[in-house]
Amino acid sequence: MRVALRELGRPGAGPAQEATLARALAQVPATSIGALEQLAVARATEPGGAQLALHLARFWLHARAQDLAAPHLARAEAALAGSSPSAALAAQLAELRAASRQAAGRARSVAVLLPMSGRFSAIGQELWRAVKLVPGVQWQVLDTRGEPAQAADMVDRAVQDGAVAILGPVGDREALAAARRAAARGIAIALLAPGEGATPELGVFRLAWSAEDEARAVAQWAAANDFRSVAVFAPRDDVGELAAAAFVSRAEELGLELAARGRYDAAGGSLEADVKELLGLVPARNPRLAAHLRRGGKRAWQTFVPDVAFSLLYVPDRGERGALVAAYLPYFGVELRTEEIMDPLRLRRKYRGAIPTVVQLVGGAGWNSPSLPARGGAAVQGALVMEVCTALRDDVAAEATAQLATALGHPPSAAAVQGFDAATWMAQALQAGVDGDRERARRALLHARLELGACGPLSLDDRGEVVREPTMLQVDGEDLVLAP
């Protein structure tokens, strides 16, 4: 303890002294620090009180606990006020004032892990331009290069630089590597990768809306709007499989009937065989269709009305592929809901006295494109689009999106808007009561809520997973509008 105090009293310690100081501090028992705290309060107005207060201020600043250092620094300043302190005491006081100001700034320093170079640099650059628009904290961007190992190394760099928390990365593999390293280093990390997985007790949070989040939201909407029998038709790729599985799981939890689940080629091949499989239009397994084809000749496929067991079909894919799926459905006799209330008389005339099942088509955020109505034509009229970030949500969303567009020089991507919201959420959470303490930062983030985001409210559930309120859009003529 005497060694520690001797080192603590030495002003202007350089790099060589820092290692000695760290070793000395490590030897000071916690009980001794507590006793010194009490002694500092008791001796605040005595001649030696200023020196003791400065000792303790230096100790806590070295331990990156600026909140614990501040009262001792204030006592030292009070004890020396109105007196003529020695040159050594004056030098220590000036040094520690500067260190305290630096620590106060570092208390709101957040490292932002993004791919600023490499093949994903475009999204990294756009996200960084959006994040640094948010005031209230000091943002420090660190380049992951889109590589997991580099992302883990940048977590180490963030810790060394004194960051109180980390925002990012955006790639799944980067996020996994960074999350593991951050948990090991004891620093909270809010991931921007659109995947699943958080561990709030270790400070790992997830802020990006994922394909699984979207799929669960579609199932929730279907249940809330009395679509009791549903189907999903997804591309054969990783994202499509994840979205389909999440939709099926949530639909079953809500008591919905999963009438059909289909997959199709995601690489751009023909969808005809896969659409037929989804609709049960395989003659060998559909006797009614086989008989109709024998009687109907070449036009039989266009005159057959399939038995459709679902009233809602979810297609989680890009807009151009979604439009192609939509075009196949009426070709094979599926009646799509193109308006809120379908005319029963028209349907009876069209289907010779019978009213078929009318299917509501629902796409994901990939459908949210101005070109969708032109690509899909009549088949996508009335189709719904589940979206978490849209300027159509409300005036707050419209204004924030416009500001981002001005700053970026182009309409922001959904990732950029979500990144802006994530940064705003984090900045607000770290405004008070953190003071450079990473555990306090973790707790503050867990309970933080952004009320007025560009994508609506943002918070975390008890699993550390993002909670958002998505919006349903609808194709109406040449536009996408808020669904009624």
N, C-alpha and C positions, 0 to 999 in steps of 0.2 A: 504493500500500500504506500509506503514512503517513497518507493521508486516511482510509482504512478504519479504521486503528487508532485515529485520533483520534475517529472517530464511534463506534467500538466502546466506547471508554472513557467515553462520555457517558451517565450514568444517566438513567432516566426519559424516554427519547426519546418525544416526542409524534408525532401523525400527520404533521406537517410534516417532522420529522426522519427518519421511516421511509423516505420516498422517497430522501432523501439517503443514508441508510445502505444502502439496497438498491443504489443506483448505485455506492457506494464498494466494497461487497462484491463486486460483479460485476467490479471492476477488479483484484481480488487474484488473482494467478496461483496455480494449484493447487500449483506447486512451492514457492511462498512459504508457503502454508498448511502444507505438509509440514515445511518448515524451522522454522516457528513451533511446530508440534507437538513437534518434537524439543527445541527450546529450552525449551519449557514444562516438559518432563520434567526436563531438566538443571538448571533454575533453581528447581525446586519449593520448595526450602527457603531460597532466597536472598530478600533484602528485596523485590526486584522481581518475584519469582515469582508472588505472589498476583495482582498486577495483570495480568500476562501471561496467567495462567490464566483470569482473569475475561474478558479480551478474547476469548479463544478460545471460552469457554463461550457468550458472547453471540453470537459468529459462528455457531456450530453451532445454537443455539436459533433464531436468525433464519432459518437454512436448514432449519428443521423436522427436524433430525437430533438428537433428544434423546439418543440413545444415544451419539453422539460428544461431546455437550456434557457429559454426566454426569461423566466422569473429570476434566475440567478444573475443573469446579465442586468436585469432591471435593478436588483439589489446592489450590485456593484456600482452602477451608475449613480444610484441614490446616495451610496456611502461616499462616493468621491465628489459629489456635487458640492460646490462652494469651497472646496479645498484645493490644495496644490499637490496633486499626486506626483509620485516619482516618475521619472522618464520611463522606467520599466512598466509600472502600472498603467501609465497613459498609453504606452505602445500595445500592451495586452488588450486594454479596453477597445482601442481603435481596431485592432485585428479581429477581435471577437464580434464587434458590431458588424464589420464587413462580412465575416463568416455567417453571422445570423441572417443578414439580408440575403446572402446567397442561398442559405438553407431554406429560407422562406420561399424563395423562387423555386428551388428544387422540389419543395413539397407539392407543387402543382406541375411538375415536369412529367410528361407522359411520352413514352417511346411509341412510335408508330411503325410497325413492321410491314413493309410493302415491297413488292418487286419493282424497284425503281430502274432496274436494268434487266436485260435478258428478254426472252420471248414474251413475257407477260407484262412488260414495262408500260404498255399503253394503259392498262387498267390501274397499275400502280401509280402512274403519274396523275391520272384523272382523280383517283381517290385522295391522293395527297393534296391536290389543289382544293378539293372539297373540304377535307378535314381541317386544313390550316386556316380556313375562313372562320372557324369557331373560336371565340375569345375565351379567356378565363383560365387557361393553362398554357404552359410552355410545351409545344409539340416538337418532338425531335424525331425526324424520319430516319429509319435505318433500313438499308437495302438488303432484302432477303434473296434477291436474284432469282426468285422462284424455286429455290433449292432448300430441301428440308434441313440439311446440315448447316447451311448458312443461316437459316431462320433460328436454329438453336443457338448458334454462336451470337446472333444479334440479341437474344435474350440475355446472355452473359454480358454483352456490351451495355445493355440497358441498365442492368443491375449495377455495373461498375460506374456508370455515369450518374447514378443516384435517382433514376426514374422511380416514381411511386407506383406506376401501373403501366400496362402495355395495351395498345390497341392494334389488332391484326394478329396474324397475317390473313390473306384472302384465299390461298390455295389449300385444298384438303390435306395434302401431305405436309406442307409447310406448317399448317395449323397444328397438326398432330405432334410434330417434332417440337414446335415452340411451346405448346401446352405442357408437354412432359417436362421440358427444361424449366419453364416458369414455375410449375408446381414444386420442382426440386429446389429452386432458388428462393421460393417464398415470396413471389411477386404476382399480383393479380393480373390476369390477361383476359381481355374481351375479344374473342375471335370473330373475324369477319368472313370466315369461310362458310358457304351455304351447306353445311353438313350437320350431322347430329352429334351430340355428345358434349356434356359439361360436367364439372365437378366443383360445385360452389364451395365446399369445405376446403378445397385446395386452391381456391381463387381462380378457377377456370370457368369462364362464362361464354355463352354463345349468343351473338347479336344478329346474325344474318338470317333472314327468312329462307328456309330450305324448300326443296321439292317435296319433302315429307310434310312440312308445315302446310304447304299449299294443299296437298292432297287431303290431309285431315280436315282442313277448313272447308273444302268442297263437300266432303261427307257430312260435316256439321250443317252446312247450308242446306243440303238435300233433306236432312232429317227435319230441320226447322221449317221447311217449306213443303212438307208432306209428300216428298218423292220417296215412296217406301220401297220401290224396286229399282235397283241401280246397276250400272255396268261400267267397266273401265276398259279402255282400249289404248295401250301404251306402246311406245317404241321399244324394240329389243336392244336397249343399252342400259348402262348402269343407272342413269338418272330415271329413265322410264321404269325400270324394275323397282327402284326405291319408292317412287311415287305411287305405283300401282299397289305395292305391298302396304304402304301406309294408308291408302284409301280403303283397301279391303279390310284392314284391321280396325280402322275407326268406324267404318260402316257396320261391321259386325257388332262392335261395342254399342252402337246406337240402335241396334235391332233392325237394321235395314236388310232387305233381301238382296244378295248379290246374284243377279240373274245371269250375268255373263262376264267373263274376263278374257280379253284377247290381247295378242301381241302382234306387232307388224315390223317389217324391215325398216330400220332407222337409217339405212345407207342410201336411200333414194330409189330402191327397186319398186316393182309393181305392188300395189296393195290389194289387188283384186282377190287373190286366194285367201289372204288374211281377213278381209272384210267378210267374205263368204263364211269363213270358219266362225267368226264372231256371231254372225246372224243365224247360224245353223243351216246354211244353204249348201250343204254337201249332199248331193242326190242319194248317195249310198246310205246315208243316215237319215234322210228325210223323205219318207214315202210319198207324202203329198206333193213335194216339189218334183220328185221323179215322175209321178203320174202327169203333172202339169207340163213338164218338159216333153213327154211323149206326145201329148195332145197339141201343144202349142207351136211347135216348129221353131223357126229361127228367132221369133220375137218373144218367145216364152219367158225368157229371163226378165224382160221389161214389163211383163203383165202379171208376174207372180207377186202376191202380197205375203211377206213372211210373217210368221207368228213371233212378234217381238214381245219379250217378257219384261222389259225394263222401260221405265219412263224417263230416266236420266242417263246420259252417257258422258263420262268424263274422259277427255283426251289430253293428257299432259305432254305436250310437245311444242315445237316451234310453230309459229303461225302459218308458214307456208305448207308444212306437212299437215297441220290441222285442217287447213282449207281443202287439201286433197282428200283427207278422210271424209270431210263433210260432203264433198261432191259425190263420193261413192254411195252414200247412204240412200238418198232418194232414187239413185239409179237402180238400186236393188229393192225398191219398194218401201223404204222406211219413211214415215211421215214425220218430218221435223217440225218442232214448234217454232214458227216464224213470227208469231205475234202472241201477246199475252193471253188473249182469249181466242181460241180457234173456232171458226164458224162451223157448227155441227151440220148444217144443211149442205154446205159445200163439201164437207167430208163424206156425207152420205151419198151425194151424187157421184163423187170421185171414186168411191169404193163400192158402188152398186148396192147401197142400202146398209152396209156395215160401217161402223166407226172404228178405225184401227187405233192402236196405242200410239199416242203422239209423244215423241221423244224430245226432251230438252237436251240440247247439246251444250256442254260446258268445257271450256278450255282453260289452260293455266296462264300464267303471266307471259309465257312465250307467244301467246296470241295477241297481246296488247301492242298492235302495230297499226299505223294509219293505212297500211296496204291490205289489211285483212279483208275488208268488205269487197275490194276490187278482186282479190285473189279468189275468194270463196263464192262470190256472186250470191244468188238467191239462197244457196244452201246454208250460208252462215247468217242470214238475216234472222234476228231473234236469238242468236247464240249468245251465251254468257261467258264472261272472262273473269276469273278470279285473280285479283291483283292486290298486292300489298302497298305498292307505291304508285300513286297516280295524282297528278295535279288536279284532277276532277273531284278529289275527295271533299275539299272544303277550301275556304279562302286562305287558311294558313298554308295548306299544301301548295296552292297555286302560287302564293307569294314566295315561299321558300324555293320552289322549283324555278321560278323566274329569276330569283337572285343567283341561284347556282348556274343557270344558263348564261347569265350576264358574265359571271366570274370565269366560267369555263370557255365561253365563246361558242358554245353549242349546247343543245339540249342534253341534260345530264342523263347518264345511264341509271338504271334502277340501283346498281351497285353503288354508284356515287351518291345517290340520294340517301340510301341506307347508311352509307359511311358517314355522311354529314349528320344524320340523326344520332348515330352511335357516338360520334365525337361530342355532340351537344349533350347527350345523356351523361357521358363520362365527365365532361367539364363541370356540369351542374353538381354531380355527385361529389366531386373533389373540391368544391369551393370552400367548405367549412369543416372543421373538426378532424382533418386528416393530418396536417402538419408533417408531412413526410413519412408518416408511419404506415408501412405497407399493410399491416393487418387491419388498421383502421380503414384504409382504402378499400380492402376486400369487403369489409362489412358495409361500408358506404355504398359500394357498387351493388351488392346483393339486394339492398333495399331501395335503390334509386328508381325513380319513375320520371319519364319525360312526358309531360301532358300534351304539349303542342309541338309535335314533330312534323317534318315534311311528309312522313308516311303515317301520321297519326300517333297516338300514344305508344310509348315503348316502356316495357318493364321486364322483369325476370320472374319466372315461377320459382318454386322452392327447389327445383332441380338445376337452377342456373340457366335454364333455356329461355330464349326470347319469347315474349308475349306481345303480339300485335293484333290489330283489328283490321283484317283485310276488307277490301271493297269489291263489290260485284259490278262489273260493267256489262253493257249489252250492245250488240251490233244493231244500229238503227240507221238504215239507209247507207250513207257513205261514212258514217261516224260511229265512234264508240262513245256511249253516254252512260251515266249512272243508271243502273238497273232500277226499275220501280220497286 
